[in-house]
């Protein structure tokens, strides 16, 4: 998707105007104030002030003429407000900028910042975040063999029970050792994989020994010496696990039914 949002002209009175994607001209200062006011109010879906056509955040970022500081501040705020809405908002796997998907049926997503930086179109699969390999830009399926499992890791709900030490974690994780999927079923943040007996922290994904030794007094606390680990994404095939550095691929036991889980946290 190529964005045409950089056209600015001056009115007869010498006031700068910006042309939006839907071909409407708006005084640049007013447009900036309009976008900032919506973001300040917690509005995550921004539309054209003239025709109400929906604008994706990456389009807003370009058309609103925000300063680099404002872009950074509002993107952090928007990331926090939409942290549970992975169907519509995700960070680009190439540059980590926040992207909004308006067509929920299309898994093929382009990052305009990466495309501009690389000098070629950069597209990725919205579900598994791998580089897009399909021939069609309007597709509802990805050719990566692990797409459906990585999509589960990326799109599962966050644990919202504040009484648990895993509050804010994805409800499904992949074991850092063997990559079998696990679902936290209650109890503390330290879990054991049924498949390989790996004992690790569900929050930071470090081994029990490493995490516990760093802060033994935080055994029953919803925090670790390291930050909360992000949602996991692994490429298919024989890539190296980023945590244990062993070669493994994601797996699941289909006999357990959807969603496919082959491990359970204890």
Helices and strands as residue ranges (DSSP letters): E 8-10, E 16-19, E 25-27, H 28-40, E 46-47, E 54-55, H 57-63, H 68-81, E 89-91, E 98-100, E 108-110, H 112-118, E 123-125, H 147-155, E 172-174, E 181-183, E 190-192, E 199-201, H 208-214, G 216-218, G 254-256, E 263-264
